């Protein structure tokens, strides 16, 4: 024989299985906001010595 036949399920077995499914899957999990799923961090740490020069500073000094 290549397959087995399952025993017949009674109404009580079916009701118990339905109750177990309802208990386990009866409510949806709490909603997770998209903002809570993303973490942002700077790619590099700010370097005060490198950021001291301002590329547009000449506009203020010479055009103002």
N, CA and C of each residue as an Amber inpcrd file, in Angstrom:
protein
   192
   0.8470000  -1.1760000   0.0000000   0.0000000   0.0000000   0.0000000
   0.8960000   1.2450000   0.0000000   0.6310000   2.1930000  -0.8630000
   1.4860000   3.3630000  -1.0210000   1.1020000   4.5180000  -0.1110000
  -0.1010000   4.5200000   0.4040000  -0.5080000   5.6010000   1.2940000
  -1.3730000   5.0450000   2.4160000  -1.4390000   5.8040000   3.4700000
  -2.2400000   5.3840000   4.6180000  -3.5260000   6.1870000   4.6350000
  -4.5470000   5.5740000   5.0720000  -5.8030000   6.2990000   5.2300000
  -5.8730000   6.8180000   6.6570000  -6.3380000   8.0260000   6.8010000
  -6.4520000   8.6260000   8.1280000  -7.7670000   8.2040000   8.7610000
  -7.7660000   8.0650000  10.0760000  -9.0320000   7.7290000  10.7290000
 -10.0240000   8.8810000  10.5770000 -11.2790000   8.5700000  10.5760000
 -12.3120000   9.5950000  10.4260000 -12.3080000  10.5170000  11.6390000
 -12.4790000  11.8030000  11.3570000 -12.5050000  12.7860000  12.4310000
 -13.9350000  12.9550000  12.9050000 -14.0830000  13.0340000  14.1870000
 -15.4160000  13.2450000  14.7460000 -15.6880000  14.7370000  14.8390000
 -16.9200000  15.0880000  15.1090000 -17.3020000  16.4940000  15.2440000
 -16.5670000  17.1310000  16.4160000 -16.3240000  16.3490000  17.4600000
 -15.6170000  16.8900000  18.6340000 -14.1690000  17.2130000  18.2700000
 -13.5150000  16.3290000  17.5010000 -12.1380000  16.5940000  17.0740000
 -12.0710000  17.8600000  16.2230000 -13.0230000  18.0080000  15.3370000
 -13.0570000  19.1740000  14.4650000 -13.2960000  20.4460000  15.2760000
 -14.1860000  20.4000000  16.2510000 -14.4710000  21.5640000  17.0900000
 -13.2570000  21.9250000  17.9420000 -12.5650000  20.9200000  18.4600000
 -11.3610000  21.1830000  19.2580000 -10.2640000  21.8140000  18.3940000
 -10.1110000  21.3020000  17.1860000  -9.1050000  21.8630000  16.2900000
  -9.4600000  23.3020000  15.9340000 -10.7370000  23.5720000  15.7040000
 -11.1660000  24.9440000  15.3910000 -10.9190000  25.8660000  16.5730000
 -11.1750000  25.3820000  17.7890000 -10.9410000  26.1990000  18.9860000
  -9.4500000  26.4910000  19.1450000  -8.6080000  25.5020000  18.8790000
  -7.1620000  25.7150000  18.9860000  -6.6810000  26.7230000  17.9360000
  -7.2010000  26.6220000  16.7050000  -6.8370000  27.5920000  15.6690000
  -7.2810000  28.9940000  16.0440000  -8.5010000  29.1090000  16.5660000
  -9.0290000  30.4200000  16.9610000  -8.1900000  31.0140000  18.0900000
  -7.7650000  30.1700000  19.0260000  -6.9490000  30.6640000  20.1400000
  -5.5840000  31.1390000  19.6460000  -5.0180000  30.3920000  18.7110000
  -3.6810000  30.7340000  18.2320000  -3.6950000  31.8620000  17.2050000
  -4.6470000  31.8410000  16.2670000  -4.6590000  32.7900000  15.1620000
  -5.8600000  33.7260000  15.1860000  -6.5810000  33.7950000  16.2910000
  -7.8130000  34.5720000  16.3490000  -7.6300000  36.0610000  16.2310000
  -6.4930000  36.5900000  16.6690000  -6.2590000  38.0330000  16.5740000
  -4.9430000  38.2790000  15.8450000  -4.8970000  39.3950000  15.1650000
  -3.6740000  39.7790000  14.4720000  -2.6850000  40.3730000  15.4720000
  -1.4010000  40.2520000  15.2170000  -0.4210000  40.8930000  16.1000000
  -0.5440000  42.4100000  16.0010000   0.0270000  43.0870000  16.9760000
  -0.0180000  44.5510000  16.9700000   0.7050000  45.0820000  15.7330000
   0.1920000  46.1870000  15.2080000   0.7640000  46.7930000  14.0110000
   2.1060000  47.4470000  14.3510000   3.0810000  47.2610000  13.4790000
   4.3930000  47.8860000  13.6490000   4.4910000  49.0230000  12.6480000
   4.7780000  50.2180000  13.1490000   4.8950000  51.3790000  12.2760000
   6.1690000  51.2680000  11.4560000   6.1540000  51.7280000  10.2070000
   7.3740000  51.6770000   9.3900000   8.5400000  52.4380000  10.0180000
   8.2380000  53.5270000  10.7530000   9.3070000  54.2970000  11.3970000
  10.0460000  53.4550000  12.4380000   9.3600000  52.4730000  13.0170000
   9.9820000  51.6410000  14.0360000  10.8040000  50.5020000  13.4390000
  10.7470000  50.3150000  12.1310000  11.4860000  49.2120000  11.5210000
  12.8020000  49.6620000  10.8940000  13.0800000  50.9670000  10.8980000
  14.2880000  51.4940000  10.2630000  15.1520000  52.1780000  11.3050000
  16.4200000  51.8880000  11.2700000  17.3600000  52.5550000  12.1720000
  18.3370000  53.3440000  11.3210000  18.5030000  54.5960000  11.6460000
  19.4420000  55.4250000  10.8900000  20.6340000  55.7760000  11.7630000
  21.7810000  55.8020000  11.1440000  23.0020000  56.2230000  11.8410000
  23.9240000  56.8370000  10.7870000  24.7490000  57.7950000  11.2020000
  25.6510000  58.4300000  10.2320000  26.6760000  57.4150000   9.7110000
  27.0400000  57.5650000   8.4480000  28.0120000  56.6490000   7.8530000
  29.3910000  56.8310000   8.4790000  29.7450000  58.0730000   8.8010000
  31.0210000  58.3550000   9.4650000  30.7570000  59.3350000  10.6050000
  31.6450000  59.3500000  11.5420000  31.5370000  60.2980000  12.6450000
  31.9590000  61.6850000  12.1610000  31.3040000  62.7340000  12.6270000
  31.7040000  64.0860000  12.2010000  33.1270000  64.4070000  12.6610000
  33.9100000  65.0090000  11.7860000  35.2840000  65.3780000  12.0870000
  35.3680000  66.9060000  12.1000000  35.4880000  67.5220000  13.2820000
  35.4950000  68.9820000  13.3460000  36.6540000  69.6080000  12.5680000
  37.7970000  68.9700000  12.5090000  38.9420000  69.5370000  11.7870000
  38.6660000  69.5550000  10.2820000  38.0130000  68.5710000   9.7670000
  37.7180000  68.5190000   8.3460000  36.5690000  69.4510000   7.9820000
  35.5950000  69.5700000   8.8640000  34.4170000  70.3760000   8.5720000
  34.5940000  71.8480000   8.9200000  35.7690000  72.2540000   9.3200000
  36.0000000  73.6430000   9.6900000  35.9110000  74.5600000   8.4720000
  36.3630000  74.1180000   7.3180000  36.3180000  74.9230000   6.1060000
  34.9040000  74.8730000   5.5260000  34.3770000  76.0240000   5.1930000
  33.0540000  76.1110000   4.5980000  33.2310000  76.5360000   3.1490000
  32.7720000  75.7210000   2.2160000  33.0260000  75.9640000   0.8020000
  32.4070000  77.2640000   0.3020000  31.3160000  77.7000000   0.8930000
  30.6490000  78.9270000   0.4340000  31.0130000  80.1470000   1.2760000
  32.0230000  80.0400000   2.1020000  32.3860000  81.1560000   2.9640000
  32.8610000  82.3660000   2.1480000  33.5160000  82.1480000   1.0110000
  33.9870000  83.2660000   0.1820000  32.8380000  84.1420000  -0.3080000
  31.6320000  83.5610000  -0.4750000  30.4970000  84.3620000  -0.8950000
  30.1580000  85.4170000   0.1440000  30.2630000  85.0520000   1.3960000
  29.9490000  85.9720000   2.4760000  31.0290000  87.0510000   2.5880000
  32.2880000  86.6580000   2.4310000  33.3930000  87.6010000   2.6050000
  33.5090000  88.5850000   1.4390000  33.3370000  88.1060000   0.2000000
  33.6390000  88.9460000  -0.9620000  32.4110000  89.4860000  -1.6900000
  31.2770000  88.8880000  -1.5070000  30.0950000  89.3370000  -2.2460000
  29.1030000  90.0480000  -1.3400000  29.3770000  90.1710000  -0.0900000
  28.4170000  90.7220000   0.8370000  28.5750000  92.1160000   1.1000000
